[in-house]
């Protein structure tokens, strides 16, 4: 995710909103090939960021419920 260092600071909700926006753009088919590739790469980084945050939250909840 080093190509998009700004993503690391995003809260889950904002990262997810950006990811949804990217998906909409790609699904619309109105983006040229080069831009599609660039936003796909950013989308992948956002997806990984969201997955990590969810995994971290799950681990925190697990700790709480095991107490």
Secondary structure in CASP SS format (residue, H / E / C, confidence):
PFRMAT SS
TARGET T0000
AUTHOR 0000-0000-0000
METHOD secondary structure of the structure
MODEL  1
X C 1.00
X H 1.00
X H 1.00
X H 1.00
X H 1.00
X H 1.00
X H 1.00
X H 1.00
X H 1.00
X C 1.00
X C 1.00
X H 1.00
X H 1.00
X H 1.00
X H 1.00
X H 1.00
X H 1.00
X H 1.00
X H 1.00
X H 1.00
X H 1.00
X H 1.00
X H 1.00
X H 1.00
X H 1.00
X H 1.00
X H 1.00
X H 1.00
X C 1.00
X C 1.00
X C 1.00
X C 1.00
X H 1.00
X H 1.00
X H 1.00
X H 1.00
X H 1.00
X H 1.00
X H 1.00
X H 1.00
X H 1.00
X H 1.00
X H 1.00
X H 1.00
X H 1.00
X H 1.00
X H 1.00
X H 1.00
X H 1.00
X H 1.00
X H 1.00
X H 1.00
X H 1.00
X H 1.00
X H 1.00
X H 1.00
X H 1.00
X H 1.00
X H 1.00
X H 1.00
X H 1.00
X H 1.00
X H 1.00
X H 1.00
X H 1.00
X H 1.00
X C 1.00
END
